[in-house]
Amino acid sequence: MISLLVTGCDSNTIFKEYNKFDDLSWNRLDVLDFELPVDKKQPLDFYLAFRHHTDFPYSFIDVNITFFTPDGEMRSRDYHYQLKGTDFDWKGDGMGELWDIELPIRNDMIFNESGICKVRVENKMNKMEIPGIMEVGLIVKKSE
């Protein structure tokens, strides 16, 4: 697995990192870890970046996301994201067979201490291998 750190052209974006799955499959045991510096009292918005193939076999993705804050607090929650709309079309931006979507995790998250925030993303789907997933990442923006 390859991790890429990319600086976005959006001035509010402070962090982008993607985990690429070369075999186009996310194994349930493959936990993704991200680390980013955060400033005390600076509200941040967190998004899960998800790139999948048109042939992704599900209309949703289930994940658990855990935050480990600089002051030692742990916040964990399960998320169920619908990837198709009521018209059964993929949500997000499509380009050929690829679909990109930013899924909201938390808005206006404030930290009590400056330091390193660790974010863990776990695949919570029922199968061991989830085919059709190209990349999963974390995007962090300054709250507006």
BALOBA-1460 file (C-alpha; in Angstrom, 3 decimals):
// residues 144
<rec num="1" residu="m" x="0.000" y="0.000" z="0.000"/>
<rec num="2" residu="i" x="1.265" y="3.445" z="-0.868"/>
<rec num="3" residu="s" x="0.499" y="6.604" z="1.079"/>
<rec num="4" residu="l" x="0.712" y="9.952" z="-0.634"/>
<rec num="5" residu="l" x="0.706" y="13.325" z="1.067"/>
<rec num="6" residu="v" x="-0.731" y="15.970" z="-1.207"/>
<rec num="7" residu="t" x="-1.160" y="19.670" z="-0.651"/>
<rec num="8" residu="g" x="-4.413" y="20.897" z="-2.110"/>
<rec num="9" residu="c" x="-5.014" y="24.114" z="-3.947"/>
<rec num="10" residu="d" x="-7.966" y="24.900" z="-1.649"/>
<rec num="11" residu="s" x="-6.563" y="27.323" z="0.947"/>
<rec num="12" residu="n" x="-8.849" y="25.862" z="3.641"/>
<rec num="13" residu="t" x="-7.457" y="22.351" z="3.113"/>
<rec num="14" residu="i" x="-4.680" y="21.659" z="5.604"/>
<rec num="15" residu="f" x="-4.243" y="17.898" z="5.127"/>
<rec num="16" residu="k" x="-4.822" y="15.303" z="2.393"/>
<rec num="17" residu="e" x="-3.509" y="11.771" z="2.454"/>
<rec num="18" residu="y" x="-4.654" y="8.807" z="0.380"/>
<rec num="19" residu="n" x="-4.048" y="5.075" z="0.724"/>
<rec num="20" residu="k" x="-4.024" y="3.429" z="-2.680"/>
<rec num="21" residu="f" x="-5.064" y="-0.210" z="-3.070"/>
<rec num="22" residu="d" x="-3.067" y="-1.593" z="-6.004"/>
<rec num="23" residu="d" x="-5.218" y="-4.727" z="-6.183"/>
<rec num="24" residu="l" x="-8.454" y="-2.621" z="-6.122"/>
<rec num="25" residu="s" x="-9.600" y="-4.340" z="-2.942"/>
<rec num="26" residu="w" x="-9.739" y="-3.260" z="0.721"/>
<rec num="27" residu="n" x="-9.145" y="-6.131" z="3.121"/>
<rec num="28" residu="r" x="-11.121" y="-5.884" z="6.354"/>
<rec num="29" residu="l" x="-7.932" y="-6.352" z="8.386"/>
<rec num="30" residu="d" x="-6.122" y="-3.499" z="6.600"/>
<rec num="31" residu="v" x="-6.544" y="-0.637" z="9.089"/>
<rec num="32" residu="l" x="-5.632" y="2.833" z="7.805"/>
<rec num="33" residu="d" x="-3.798" y="5.241" z="10.100"/>
<rec num="34" residu="f" x="-3.299" y="8.957" z="9.514"/>
<rec num="35" residu="e" x="-1.375" y="11.509" z="11.588"/>
<rec num="36" residu="l" x="-1.705" y="15.261" z="11.324"/>
<rec num="37" residu="p" x="-0.649" y="18.260" z="13.374"/>
<rec num="38" residu="v" x="-3.508" y="20.214" z="14.972"/>
<rec num="39" residu="d" x="-3.627" y="23.554" z="16.782"/>
<rec num="40" residu="k" x="-5.463" y="24.176" z="20.028"/>
<rec num="41" residu="k" x="-8.870" y="25.820" z="19.525"/>
<rec num="42" residu="q" x="-8.633" y="25.738" z="15.668"/>
<rec num="43" residu="p" x="-11.945" y="24.158" z="14.492"/>
<rec num="44" residu="l" x="-11.458" y="21.577" z="11.745"/>
<rec num="45" residu="d" x="-13.723" y="19.661" z="9.359"/>
<rec num="46" residu="f" x="-12.822" y="16.016" z="8.612"/>
<rec num="47" residu="y" x="-13.816" y="14.081" z="5.471"/>
<rec num="48" residu="l" x="-13.302" y="10.522" z="4.295"/>
<rec num="49" residu="a" x="-12.089" y="10.520" z="0.683"/>
<rec num="50" residu="f" x="-13.367" y="7.485" z="-1.202"/>
<rec num="51" residu="r" x="-12.497" y="6.499" z="-4.789"/>
<rec num="52" residu="h" x="-14.178" y="3.435" z="-6.243"/>
<rec num="53" residu="h" x="-14.858" y="1.711" z="-9.541"/>
<rec num="54" residu="t" x="-18.294" y="1.697" z="-11.180"/>
<rec num="55" residu="d" x="-18.409" y="-2.060" z="-10.511"/>
<rec num="56" residu="f" x="-18.175" y="-1.575" z="-6.722"/>
<rec num="57" residu="p" x="-20.706" y="-4.229" z="-5.588"/>
<rec num="58" residu="y" x="-22.383" y="-2.232" z="-2.791"/>
<rec num="59" residu="s" x="-24.419" y="0.969" z="-2.607"/>
<rec num="60" residu="f" x="-22.826" y="1.849" z="0.743"/>
<rec num="61" residu="i" x="-19.656" y="1.591" z="2.788"/>
<rec num="62" residu="d" x="-19.444" y="0.904" z="6.540"/>
<rec num="63" residu="v" x="-16.395" y="2.134" z="8.454"/>
<rec num="64" residu="n" x="-15.310" y="2.870" z="12.004"/>
<rec num="65" residu="i" x="-13.334" y="6.065" z="12.527"/>
<rec num="66" residu="t" x="-11.384" y="6.703" z="15.716"/>
<rec num="67" residu="f" x="-9.679" y="9.947" z="16.730"/>
<rec num="68" residu="f" x="-6.750" y="9.930" z="19.170"/>
<rec num="69" residu="t" x="-6.346" y="13.568" z="20.207"/>
<rec num="70" residu="p" x="-3.133" y="15.218" z="21.485"/>
<rec num="71" residu="d" x="-4.552" y="15.393" z="25.047"/>
<rec num="72" residu="g" x="-5.085" y="11.606" z="25.148"/>
<rec num="73" residu="e" x="-8.814" y="11.549" z="24.409"/>
<rec num="74" residu="m" x="-10.194" y="8.803" z="22.149"/>
<rec num="75" residu="r" x="-13.381" y="9.329" z="20.121"/>
<rec num="76" residu="s" x="-14.729" y="6.413" z="18.069"/>
<rec num="77" residu="r" x="-17.847" y="5.985" z="15.961"/>
<rec num="78" residu="d" x="-19.283" y="3.689" z="13.275"/>
<rec num="79" residu="y" x="-20.358" y="5.355" z="10.017"/>
<rec num="80" residu="h" x="-22.708" y="4.072" z="7.328"/>
<rec num="81" residu="y" x="-22.305" y="6.080" z="4.105"/>
<rec num="82" residu="q" x="-24.764" y="5.765" z="1.228"/>
<rec num="83" residu="l" x="-22.842" y="5.915" z="-2.050"/>
<rec num="84" residu="k" x="-25.905" y="5.866" z="-4.319"/>
<rec num="85" residu="g" x="-28.784" y="8.304" z="-4.414"/>
<rec num="86" residu="t" x="-32.501" y="7.528" z="-4.516"/>
<rec num="87" residu="d" x="-32.171" y="7.338" z="-8.318"/>
<rec num="88" residu="f" x="-29.629" y="4.484" z="-7.821"/>
<rec num="89" residu="d" x="-26.885" y="6.550" z="-9.459"/>
<rec num="90" residu="w" x="-23.486" y="6.914" z="-7.818"/>
<rec num="91" residu="k" x="-23.017" y="10.028" z="-5.706"/>
<rec num="92" residu="g" x="-19.857" y="12.076" z="-6.131"/>
<rec num="93" residu="d" x="-17.813" y="13.027" z="-9.150"/>
<rec num="94" residu="g" x="-17.487" y="10.466" z="-11.910"/>
<rec num="95" residu="m" x="-14.808" y="10.235" z="-14.545"/>
<rec num="96" residu="g" x="-15.254" y="7.238" z="-16.791"/>
<rec num="97" residu="e" x="-15.353" y="4.182" z="-14.534"/>
<rec num="98" residu="l" x="-14.033" y="6.034" z="-11.459"/>
<rec num="99" residu="w" x="-16.034" y="7.781" z="-8.745"/>
<rec num="100" residu="d" x="-14.713" y="10.208" z="-6.123"/>
<rec num="101" residu="i" x="-16.694" y="11.293" z="-3.104"/>
<rec num="102" residu="e" x="-15.867" y="13.231" z="0.072"/>
<rec num="103" residu="l" x="-17.874" y="11.837" z="2.973"/>
<rec num="104" residu="p" x="-18.287" y="14.042" z="6.074"/>
<rec num="105" residu="i" x="-16.865" y="12.678" z="9.316"/>
<rec num="106" residu="r" x="-16.944" y="15.652" z="11.702"/>
<rec num="107" residu="n" x="-17.411" y="19.381" z="11.403"/>
<rec num="108" residu="d" x="-16.048" y="22.053" z="13.746"/>
<rec num="109" residu="m" x="-13.925" y="19.622" z="15.771"/>
<rec num="110" residu="i" x="-11.900" y="21.558" z="18.344"/>
<rec num="111" residu="f" x="-8.830" y="20.263" z="20.173"/>
<rec num="112" residu="n" x="-7.882" y="21.121" z="23.766"/>
<rec num="113" residu="e" x="-4.151" y="20.837" z="23.041"/>
<rec num="114" residu="s" x="-1.899" y="21.391" z="20.057"/>
<rec num="115" residu="g" x="0.013" y="18.366" z="18.809"/>
<rec num="116" residu="i" x="-0.479" y="15.274" z="16.673"/>
<rec num="117" residu="c" x="-3.964" y="13.891" z="16.080"/>
<rec num="118" residu="k" x="-4.113" y="10.268" z="14.964"/>
<rec num="119" residu="v" x="-7.082" y="9.090" z="12.914"/>
<rec num="120" residu="r" x="-7.772" y="5.399" z="12.366"/>
<rec num="121" residu="v" x="-10.154" y="4.166" z="9.647"/>
<rec num="122" residu="e" x="-11.371" y="0.565" z="9.765"/>
<rec num="123" residu="n" x="-13.339" y="-1.329" z="7.136"/>
<rec num="124" residu="k" x="-16.517" y="-2.623" z="8.856"/>
<rec num="125" residu="m" x="-18.112" y="-4.397" z="5.888"/>
<rec num="126" residu="n" x="-19.220" y="-8.035" z="6.378"/>
<rec num="127" residu="k" x="-16.832" y="-9.545" z="3.808"/>
<rec num="128" residu="m" x="-13.049" y="-9.921" z="4.231"/>
<rec num="129" residu="e" x="-12.282" y="-8.381" z="0.825"/>
<rec num="130" residu="i" x="-14.225" y="-5.467" z="-0.628"/>
<rec num="131" residu="p" x="-13.471" y="-5.234" z="-4.378"/>
<rec num="132" residu="g" x="-13.660" y="-2.100" z="-6.477"/>
<rec num="133" residu="i" x="-12.041" y="0.291" z="-3.981"/>
<rec num="134" residu="m" x="-9.110" y="2.217" z="-5.408"/>
<rec num="135" residu="e" x="-8.289" y="4.709" z="-2.646"/>
<rec num="136" residu="v" x="-9.409" y="5.721" z="0.820"/>
<rec num="137" residu="g" x="-8.081" y="8.880" z="2.356"/>
<rec num="138" residu="l" x="-8.486" y="11.654" z="4.889"/>
<rec num="139" residu="i" x="-9.092" y="15.306" z="4.042"/>
<rec num="140" residu="v" x="-8.997" y="17.994" z="6.733"/>
<rec num="141" residu="k" x="-10.117" y="21.585" z="6.212"/>
<rec num="142" residu="k" x="-10.262" y="24.662" z="8.385"/>
<rec num="143" residu="s" x="-13.877" y="25.192" z="9.455"/>
<rec num="144" residu="e" x="-15.475" y="28.247" z="7.878"/>
